[in-house]
């Protein structure tokens, strides 16, 4: 399954993380602002 999550706030980052944990291929789309929870997502999956 492929999923696009729109919004890199706490809810969007959490949704992308949990969907990836279930095996979905996820893409996270967020505005370009440093400090969003989505900035940490690549490190949480290591």
PDB file of N, H, CA, C and O in Angstrom:
ATOM      1  N   UNK A   1       0.855  -1.164   0.000  1.00  0.00           N
ATOM      2  CA  UNK A   1       0.000   0.000   0.000  1.00  0.00           C
ATOM      3  C   UNK A   1       0.907   1.234   0.000  1.00  0.00           C
ATOM      4  O   UNK A   1       1.936   1.258   0.674  1.00  0.00           O
ATOM      5  N   UNK A   2       0.518   2.239  -0.750  1.00  0.00           N
ATOM      6  H   UNK A   2      -0.318   2.219  -1.297  1.00  0.00           H
ATOM      7  CA  UNK A   2       1.234   3.515  -0.783  1.00  0.00           C
ATOM      8  C   UNK A   2       0.330   4.593  -0.209  1.00  0.00           C
ATOM      9  O   UNK A   2      -0.844   4.696  -0.565  1.00  0.00           O
ATOM     10  N   UNK A   3       0.897   5.397   0.688  1.00  0.00           N
ATOM     11  H   UNK A   3       1.851   5.313   0.978  1.00  0.00           H
ATOM     12  CA  UNK A   3       0.118   6.423   1.381  1.00  0.00           C
ATOM     13  C   UNK A   3       0.864   7.745   1.337  1.00  0.00           C
ATOM     14  O   UNK A   3       2.078   7.781   1.539  1.00  0.00           O
ATOM     15  N   UNK A   4       0.153   8.823   1.076  1.00  0.00           N
ATOM     16  H   UNK A   4      -0.833   8.793   0.912  1.00  0.00           H
ATOM     17  CA  UNK A   4       0.708  10.169   1.170  1.00  0.00           C
ATOM     18  C   UNK A   4       0.045  10.839   2.363  1.00  0.00           C
ATOM     19  O   UNK A   4      -1.179  10.968   2.407  1.00  0.00           O
ATOM     20  N   UNK A   5       0.851  11.265   3.330  1.00  0.00           N
ATOM     21  H   UNK A   5       1.845  11.159   3.295  1.00  0.00           H
ATOM     22  CA  UNK A   5       0.347  11.956   4.519  1.00  0.00           C
ATOM     23  C   UNK A   5       0.641  13.441   4.330  1.00  0.00           C
ATOM     24  O   UNK A   5       1.791  13.833   4.132  1.00  0.00           O
ATOM     25  N   UNK A   6      -0.394  14.255   4.392  1.00  0.00           N
ATOM     26  H   UNK A   6      -1.328  13.936   4.553  1.00  0.00           H
ATOM     27  CA  UNK A   6      -0.246  15.696   4.227  1.00  0.00           C
ATOM     28  C   UNK A   6      -0.263  16.333   5.606  1.00  0.00           C
ATOM     29  O   UNK A   6      -1.232  16.194   6.352  1.00  0.00           O
ATOM     30  N   UNK A   7       0.810  17.030   5.938  1.00  0.00           N
ATOM     31  H   UNK A   7       1.598  17.143   5.332  1.00  0.00           H
ATOM     32  CA  UNK A   7       0.933  17.703   7.232  1.00  0.00           C
ATOM     33  C   UNK A   7       2.021  17.069   8.059  1.00  0.00           C
ATOM     34  O   UNK A   7       1.965  15.879   8.367  1.00  0.00           O
ATOM     35  N   UNK A   8       3.012  17.859   8.418  1.00  0.00           N
ATOM     36  H   UNK A   8       3.058  18.826   8.168  1.00  0.00           H
ATOM     37  CA  UNK A   8       4.153  17.331   9.153  1.00  0.00           C
ATOM     38  C   UNK A   8       4.143  17.659  10.627  1.00  0.00           C
ATOM     39  O   UNK A   8       5.181  17.596  11.287  1.00  0.00           O
ATOM     40  N   UNK A   9       2.986  18.008  11.148  1.00  0.00           N
ATOM     41  H   UNK A   9       2.144  18.059  10.612  1.00  0.00           H
ATOM     42  CA  UNK A   9       2.886  18.267  12.584  1.00  0.00           C
ATOM     43  C   UNK A   9       2.921  16.957  13.359  1.00  0.00           C
ATOM     44  O   UNK A   9       3.268  15.911  12.809  1.00  0.00           O
ATOM     45  N   UNK A  10       2.567  17.017  14.607  1.00  0.00           N
ATOM     46  H   UNK A  10       2.284  17.866  15.054  1.00  0.00           H
ATOM     47  CA  UNK A  10       2.607  15.831  15.463  1.00  0.00           C
ATOM     48  C   UNK A  10       1.696  14.740  14.913  1.00  0.00           C
ATOM     49  O   UNK A  10       2.090  13.574  14.869  1.00  0.00           O
ATOM     50  N   UNK A  11       0.507  15.093  14.501  1.00  0.00           N
ATOM     51  H   UNK A  11       0.187  16.040  14.537  1.00  0.00           H
ATOM     52  CA  UNK A  11      -0.441  14.092  14.002  1.00  0.00           C
ATOM     53  C   UNK A  11       0.032  13.467  12.691  1.00  0.00           C
ATOM     54  O   UNK A  11      -0.034  12.249  12.525  1.00  0.00           O
ATOM     55  N   UNK A  12       0.506  14.293  11.762  1.00  0.00           N
ATOM     56  H   UNK A  12       0.559  15.282  11.897  1.00  0.00           H
ATOM     57  CA  UNK A  12       0.975  13.769  10.475  1.00  0.00           C
ATOM     58  C   UNK A  12       2.194  12.883  10.620  1.00  0.00           C
ATOM     59  O   UNK A  12       2.263  11.819  10.005  1.00  0.00           O
ATOM     60  N   UNK A  13       3.165  13.310  11.431  1.00  0.00           N
ATOM     61  H   UNK A  13       3.109  14.174  11.930  1.00  0.00           H
ATOM     62  CA  UNK A  13       4.370  12.513  11.644  1.00  0.00           C
ATOM     63  C   UNK A  13       4.035  11.198  12.331  1.00  0.00           C
ATOM     64  O   UNK A  13       4.606  10.161  11.994  1.00  0.00           O
ATOM     65  N   UNK A  14       3.122  11.230  13.283  1.00  0.00           N
ATOM     66  H   UNK A  14       2.658  12.072  13.557  1.00  0.00           H
ATOM     67  CA  UNK A  14       2.720  10.015  13.979  1.00  0.00           C
ATOM     68  C   UNK A  14       1.998   9.063  13.033  1.00  0.00           C
ATOM     69  O   UNK A  14       2.235   7.856  13.058  1.00  0.00           O
ATOM     70  N   UNK A  15       1.123   9.607  12.204  1.00  0.00           N
ATOM     71  H   UNK A  15       0.930  10.589  12.183  1.00  0.00           H
ATOM     72  CA  UNK A  15       0.394   8.766  11.243  1.00  0.00           C
ATOM     73  C   UNK A  15       1.363   8.106  10.271  1.00  0.00           C
ATOM     74  O   UNK A  15       1.245   6.911   9.999  1.00  0.00           O
ATOM     75  N   UNK A  16       2.318   8.866   9.745  1.00  0.00           N
ATOM     76  H   UNK A  16       2.414   9.837   9.966  1.00  0.00           H
ATOM     77  CA  UNK A  16       3.299   8.303   8.815  1.00  0.00           C
ATOM     78  C   UNK A  16       4.141   7.223   9.493  1.00  0.00           C
ATOM     79  O   UNK A  16       4.421   6.184   8.896  1.00  0.00           O
ATOM     80  N   UNK A  17       4.535   7.465  10.715  1.00  0.00           N
ATOM     81  H   UNK A  17       4.308   8.310  11.200  1.00  0.00           H
ATOM     82  CA  UNK A  17       5.347   6.498  11.464  1.00  0.00           C
ATOM     83  C   UNK A  17       4.590   5.188  11.666  1.00  0.00           C
ATOM     84  O   UNK A  17       5.134   4.109  11.432  1.00  0.00           O
ATOM     85  N   UNK A  18       3.339   5.286  12.101  1.00  0.00           N
ATOM     86  H   UNK A  18       2.897   6.163  12.291  1.00  0.00           H
ATOM     87  CA  UNK A  18       2.563   4.078  12.373  1.00  0.00           C
ATOM     88  C   UNK A  18       2.196   3.330  11.090  1.00  0.00           C
ATOM     89  O   UNK A  18       2.189   2.099  11.072  1.00  0.00           O
ATOM     90  N   UNK A  19       1.895   4.060  10.027  1.00  0.00           N
ATOM     91  H   UNK A  19       1.900   5.060  10.041  1.00  0.00           H
ATOM     92  CA  UNK A  19       1.602   3.400   8.757  1.00  0.00           C
ATOM     93  C   UNK A  19       2.832   2.692   8.210  1.00  0.00           C
ATOM     94  O   UNK A  19       2.722   1.595   7.662  1.00  0.00           O
ATOM     95  N   UNK A  20       3.998   3.306   8.352  1.00  0.00           N
ATOM     96  H   UNK A  20       4.087   4.197   8.797  1.00  0.00           H
ATOM     97  CA  UNK A  20       5.239   2.655   7.918  1.00  0.00           C
ATOM     98  C   UNK A  20       5.494   1.405   8.744  1.00  0.00           C
ATOM     99  O   UNK A  20       5.982   0.403   8.223  1.00  0.00           O
ATOM    100  N   UNK A  21       5.168   1.460  10.020  1.00  0.00           N
ATOM    101  H   UNK A  21       4.771   2.274  10.443  1.00  0.00           H
ATOM    102  CA  UNK A  21       5.325   0.297  10.887  1.00  0.00           C
ATOM    103  C   UNK A  21       4.434  -0.863  10.473  1.00  0.00           C
ATOM    104  O   UNK A  21       4.746  -2.022  10.747  1.00  0.00           O
ATOM    105  N   UNK A  22       3.316  -0.548   9.807  1.00  0.00           N
ATOM    106  H   UNK A  22       3.062   0.393   9.584  1.00  0.00           H
ATOM    107  CA  UNK A  22       2.408  -1.583   9.313  1.00  0.00           C
ATOM    108  C   UNK A  22       2.796  -2.069   7.915  1.00  0.00           C
ATOM    109  O   UNK A  22       2.129  -2.927   7.337  1.00  0.00           O
ATOM    110  N   UNK A  23       3.885  -1.509   7.383  1.00  0.00           N
ATOM    111  H   UNK A  23       4.428  -0.812   7.853  1.00  0.00           H
ATOM    112  CA  UNK A  23       4.389  -1.960   6.089  1.00  0.00           C
ATOM    113  C   UNK A  23       4.005  -1.093   4.912  1.00  0.00           C
ATOM    114  O   UNK A  23       4.325  -1.436   3.774  1.00  0.00           O
ATOM    115  N   UNK A  24       3.330   0.017   5.144  1.00  0.00           N
ATOM    116  H   UNK A  24       3.069   0.296   6.068  1.00  0.00           H
ATOM    117  CA  UNK A  24       2.938   0.901   4.047  1.00  0.00           C
ATOM    118  C   UNK A  24       4.132   1.738   3.600  1.00  0.00           C
ATOM    119  O   UNK A  24       4.969   2.126   4.414  1.00  0.00           O
ATOM    120  N   UNK A  25       4.200   2.007   2.315  1.00  0.00           N
ATOM    121  H   UNK A  25       3.519   1.691   1.653  1.00  0.00           H
ATOM    122  CA  UNK A  25       5.200   2.927   1.779  1.00  0.00           C
ATOM    123  C   UNK A  25       4.624   4.325   1.943  1.00  0.00           C
ATOM    124  O   UNK A  25       3.627   4.663   1.304  1.00  0.00           O
ATOM    125  N   UNK A  26       5.230   5.131   2.782  1.00  0.00           N
ATOM    126  H   UNK A  26       6.039   4.857   3.302  1.00  0.00           H
ATOM    127  CA  UNK A  26       4.653   6.440   3.099  1.00  0.00           C
ATOM    128  C   UNK A  26       5.491   7.574   2.550  1.00  0.00           C
ATOM    129  O   UNK A  26       6.715   7.478   2.461  1.00  0.00           O
ATOM    130  N   UNK A  27       4.823   8.638   2.187  1.00  0.00           N
ATOM    131  H   UNK A  27       3.828   8.717   2.258  1.00  0.00           H
ATOM    132  CA  UNK A  27       5.449   9.900   1.800  1.00  0.00           C
ATOM    133  C   UNK A  27       4.809  10.969   2.667  1.00  0.00           C
ATOM    134  O   UNK A  27       3.586  11.029   2.794  1.00  0.00           O
ATOM    135  N   UNK A  28       5.634  11.804   3.257  1.00  0.00           N
ATOM    136  H   UNK A  28       6.628  11.755   3.154  1.00  0.00           H
ATOM    137  CA  UNK A  28       5.150  12.865   4.134  1.00  0.00           C
ATOM    138  C   UNK A  28       5.346  14.200   3.438  1.00  0.00           C
ATOM    139  O   UNK A  28       6.465  14.554   3.066  1.00  0.00           O
ATOM    140  N   UNK A  29       4.262  14.939   3.262  1.00  0.00           N
ATOM    141  H   UNK A  29       3.353  14.651   3.564  1.00  0.00           H
ATOM    142  CA  UNK A  29       4.305  16.242   2.611  1.00  0.00           C
ATOM    143  C   UNK A  29       4.030  17.299   3.671  1.00  0.00           C
ATOM    144  O   UNK A  29       2.979  17.288   4.311  1.00  0.00           O
ATOM    145  N   UNK A  30       4.988  18.222   3.856  1.00  0.00           N
ATOM    146  H   UNK A  30       5.842  18.231   3.336  1.00  0.00           H
ATOM    147  CA  UNK A  30       4.840  19.277   4.860  1.00  0.00           C
ATOM    148  C   UNK A  30       5.452  20.567   4.317  1.00  0.00           C
ATOM    149  O   UNK A  30       6.239  20.551   3.371  1.00  0.00           O
ATOM    150  N   UNK A  31       5.080  21.659   4.927  1.00  0.00           N
ATOM    151  H   UNK A  31       4.441  21.672   5.696  1.00  0.00           H
ATOM    152  CA  UNK A  31       5.677  22.929   4.509  1.00  0.00           C
ATOM    153  C   UNK A  31       7.149  22.952   4.902  1.00  0.00           C
ATOM    154  O   UNK A  31       7.576  22.211   5.788  1.00  0.00           O
ATOM    155  N   UNK A  32       7.903  23.788   4.253  1.00  0.00           N
ATOM    156  H   UNK A  32       7.557  24.390   3.534  1.00  0.00           H
ATOM    157  CA  UNK A  32       9.342  23.861   4.504  1.00  0.00           C
ATOM    158  C   UNK A  32       9.613  24.756   5.713  1.00  0.00           C
ATOM    159  O   UNK A  32       9.879  25.949   5.561  1.00  0.00           O
ATOM    160  N   UNK A  33       9.546  24.184   6.898  1.00  0.00           N
ATOM    161  H   UNK A  33       9.330  23.216   7.022  1.00  0.00           H
ATOM    162  CA  UNK A  33       9.838  24.917   8.124  1.00  0.00           C
ATOM    163  C   UNK A  33      10.625  23.997   9.050  1.00  0.00           C
ATOM    164  O   UNK A  33      10.199  22.873   9.316  1.00  0.00           O
ATOM    165  N   UNK A  34      11.743  24.454   9.529  1.00  0.00           N
ATOM    166  H   UNK A  34      12.089  25.367   9.313  1.00  0.00           H
ATOM    167  CA  UNK A  34      12.550  23.639  10.426  1.00  0.00           C
ATOM    168  C   UNK A  34      11.869  23.510  11.782  1.00  0.00           C
ATOM    169  O   UNK A  34      11.154  24.410  12.221  1.00  0.00           O
ATOM    170  N   UNK A  35      12.097  22.402  12.425  1.00  0.00           N
ATOM    171  H   UNK A  35      12.678  21.670  12.069  1.00  0.00           H
ATOM    172  CA  UNK A  35      11.566  22.194  13.760  1.00  0.00           C
ATOM    173  C   UNK A  35      10.267  21.420  13.811  1.00  0.00           C
ATOM    174  O   UNK A  35       9.722  21.210  14.894  1.00  0.00           O
ATOM    175  N   UNK A  36       9.753  20.989  12.663  1.00  0.00           N
ATOM    176  H   UNK A  36      10.196  21.161  11.783  1.00  0.00           H
ATOM    177  CA  UNK A  36       8.527  20.185  12.664  1.00  0.00           C
ATOM    178  C   UNK A  36       8.851  18.766  13.124  1.00  0.00           C
ATOM    179  O   UNK A  36       9.965  18.291  12.906  1.00  0.00           O
ATOM    180  N   UNK A  37       7.910  18.092  13.747  1.00  0.00           N
ATOM    181  H   UNK A  37       7.004  18.478  13.924  1.00  0.00           H
ATOM    182  CA  UNK A  37       8.140  16.701  14.142  1.00  0.00           C
ATOM    183  C   UNK A  37       8.529  15.824  12.960  1.00  0.00           C
ATOM    184  O   UNK A  37       9.215  14.818  13.136  1.00  0.00           O
ATOM    185  N   UNK A  38       8.101  16.193  11.762  1.00  0.00           N
ATOM    186  H   UNK A  38       7.543  17.010  11.619  1.00  0.00           H
ATOM    187  CA  UNK A  38       8.435  15.404  10.574  1.00  0.00           C
ATOM    188  C   UNK A  38       9.937  15.403  10.305  1.00  0.00           C
ATOM    189  O   UNK A  38      10.436  14.500   9.633  1.00  0.00           O
ATOM    190  N   UNK A  39      10.664  16.387  10.814  1.00  0.00           N
ATOM    191  H   UNK A  39      10.259  17.120  11.360  1.00  0.00           H
ATOM    192  CA  UNK A  39      12.115  16.442  10.627  1.00  0.00           C
ATOM    193  C   UNK A  39      12.799  15.264  11.306  1.00  0.00           C
ATOM    194  O   UNK A  39      13.896  14.881  10.901  1.00  0.00           O
ATOM    195  N   UNK A  40      12.182  14.683  12.323  1.00  0.00           N
ATOM    196  H   UNK A  40      11.291  14.994  12.652  1.00  0.00           H
ATOM    197  CA  UNK A  40      12.767  13.569  13.064  1.00  0.00           C
ATOM    198  C   UNK A  40      12.371  12.207  12.529  1.00  0.00           C
ATOM    199  O   UNK A  40      12.961  11.198  12.912  1.00  0.00           O
ATOM    200  N   UNK A  41      11.372  12.162  11.641  1.00  0.00           N
ATOM    201  H   UNK A  41      10.892  12.982  11.330  1.00  0.00           H
ATOM    202  CA  UNK A  41      10.853  10.883  11.153  1.00  0.00           C
ATOM    203  C   UNK A  41      11.923   9.983  10.547  1.00  0.00           C
ATOM    204  O   UNK A  41      11.921   8.786  10.838  1.00  0.00           O
ATOM    205  N   UNK A  42      12.847  10.496   9.710  1.00  0.00           N
ATOM    206  H   UNK A  42      12.848  11.468   9.474  1.00  0.00           H
ATOM    207  CA  UNK A  42      13.847   9.581   9.148  1.00  0.00           C
ATOM    208  C   UNK A  42      14.733   8.928  10.213  1.00  0.00           C
ATOM    209  O   UNK A  42      15.237   7.827   9.993  1.00  0.00           O
ATOM    210  N   UNK A  43      14.929   9.575  11.347  1.00  0.00           N
ATOM    211  H   UNK A  43      14.519  10.470  11.526  1.00  0.00           H
ATOM    212  CA  UNK A  43      15.775   9.029  12.379  1.00  0.00           C
ATOM    213  C   UNK A  43      15.049   8.018  13.251  1.00  0.00           C
ATOM    214  O   UNK A  43      15.678   7.133  13.832  1.00  0.00           O
ATOM    215  N   UNK A  44      13.717   8.144  13.349  1.00  0.00           N
ATOM    216  H   UNK A  44      13.207   8.863  12.878  1.00  0.00           H
ATOM    217  CA  UNK A  44      12.935   7.237  14.186  1.00  0.00           C
ATOM    218  C   UNK A  44      12.835   5.844  13.582  1.00  0.00           C
ATOM    219  O   UNK A  44      12.609   4.874  14.306  1.00  0.00           O
ATOM    220  N   UNK A  45      12.997   5.729  12.279  1.00  0.00           N
ATOM    221  H   UNK A  45      13.181   6.517  11.690  1.00  0.00           H
ATOM    222  CA  UNK A  45      12.833   4.441  11.604  1.00  0.00           C
ATOM    223  C   UNK A  45      14.135   3.671  11.465  1.00  0.00           C
ATOM    224  O   UNK A  45      14.150   2.604  10.850  1.00  0.00           O
ATOM    225  N   UNK A  46      15.218   4.177  12.016  1.00  0.00           N
ATOM    226  H   UNK A  46      15.205   5.043  12.515  1.00  0.00           H
ATOM    227  CA  UNK A  46      16.512   3.485  11.902  1.00  0.00           C
ATOM    228  C   UNK A  46      16.623   2.384  12.889  1.00  0.00           C
ATOM    229  O   UNK A  46      17.644   1.697  12.934  1.00  0.00           O
TER     230      UNK A  46
END
